[in-house]
Amino acid sequence: MSEREAVESLRTLGLSNYEAQVFVALQGLGSATAQAVSERSEVPRSQVYGAADDLAERGLVEVVESSPKTYRPVALSTARELLAERLEREKSRAFENLESIRTTDADPTGDQDVSTLRGRRPIDDRIATLVESAARTVVFVAPAGESLTDEIADALCGAANSGADVTVVTAESALKSRFGDTGVTVFVMSEDNPADFAGRALMVDDRTVLLAAETEDGPIEEEALWTGDSSIGRILAAFMRSGMESGRERESEGRP
């Protein structure tokens, strides 16, 4: 990792730009004066004093009362713990404040618009929430075992226990044993079946549909769109239902 990347990482942990630059410079210098830190980091010397003193208040830097004054970074293990503790405190405070101002949203499962989601975790959460809203039927297309988180699996079992007809369509036969006697039907597509799993898909009550596909570029692993009780949802549900029935027919007839 370059010094610039180290500075950026420290900024994400709550240090200011100057604080991060000074702290990184001290890692290479050890004990150093403000002038030496300025030359190493290109932080103006007048700004080094303030940044170093702020780091000292955080417990990240020792101040050596010499002439001229010098600064020494604490052990990295100590710095790691201090920054982690501070980050945890700030996280707790931030979400406590958000919780106090958050309004109760309307149930998103009945949303008639088309919504998009990016990122595996938000999509996992949305799938589980939509499954929990099921009254009659659930069809979840899970190409492989890793497509199913424990939260989604629990939601599928809960829907089945509540009386919904729940089906998991997959290419991985091991999922049959995973669901066992939970009431969830697992339909395994054979290698001879031409069905091509483009990604995960969910249909709830023949009206709510979520379609997700993995992305190849950037840090986002998966993108999805979903729609609730809408005409688009019912059309997509009809296509999903038709495709699933076609696949079942091919499997039962043993033809490609």
PELIN-V316649 format. One record per backbone hydrogen bond with DSSP energy under -1.0 kcal/mol. CO is the residue of the C=O (numbers start at 1). NH is the residue of the N-H. If there is no record, write none. Layout:
CO,NH + CO,NH
This chain:
2,6 + 3,7 + 4,8 + 5,9 + 6,10 + 7,11 + 8,12 + 10,15 + 11,14 + 16,20 + 17,21 + 18,22 + 19,23 + 20,24 + 21,25 + 22,26 + 23,27 + 25,29 + 26,30 + 32,71 + 33,37 + 34,38 + 35,39 + 36,40 + 37,41 + 38,42 + 44,47 + 44,48 + 45,49 + 47,51 + 48,52 + 49,53 + 50,54 + 51,55 + 52,56 + 53,57 + 54,58 + 55,60 + 56,59 + 60,74 + 62,72 + 64,66 + 64,70 + 70,64 + 71,32 + 72,62 + 75,79 + 76,80 + 77,81 + 78,82 + 79,83 + 80,84 + 81,85 + 82,86 + 83,87 + 84,88 + 85,89 + 86,90 + 87,91 + 88,92 + 89,93 + 90,94 + 91,95 + 92,96 + 93,97 + 94,98 + 95,99 + 96,100 + 97,101 + 98,102 + 107,110 + 108,111 + 111,228 + 115,226 + 117,224 + 119,123 + 120,124 + 121,125 + 122,126 + 123,127 + 124,128 + 125,129 + 126,130 + 127,131 + 128,132 + 131,134 + 136,165 + 137,205 + 138,167 + 139,203 + 140,169 + 141,201 + 143,171 + 144,147 + 145,148 + 149,153 + 150,154 + 151,155 + 152,156 + 153,157 + 154,158 + 155,159 + 156,160 + 157,161 + 158,162 + 159,164 + 160,163 + 165,138 + 166,185 + 167,140 + 168,187 + 169,142 + 170,189 + 172,175 + 173,176 + 174,178 + 175,179 + 176,180 + 179,182 + 185,168 + 187,170 + 190,193 + 196,198 + 200,212 + 201,141 + 202,210 + 203,139 + 204,207 + 204,208 + 208,204 + 209,227 + 210,202 + 211,225 + 213,223 + 221,215 + 222,119 + 223,213 + 224,117 + 225,211 + 226,115 + 227,209 + 228,230 + 230,234 + 231,235 + 232,236 + 233,237 + 234,238 + 235,239 + 236,240 + 237,241 + 238,242 + 239,243 + 240,244 + 241,245 + 242,246 + 243,247 + 244,248 + 245,249 + 246,250 + 247,251 + 248,252 + 249,253 + 250,255
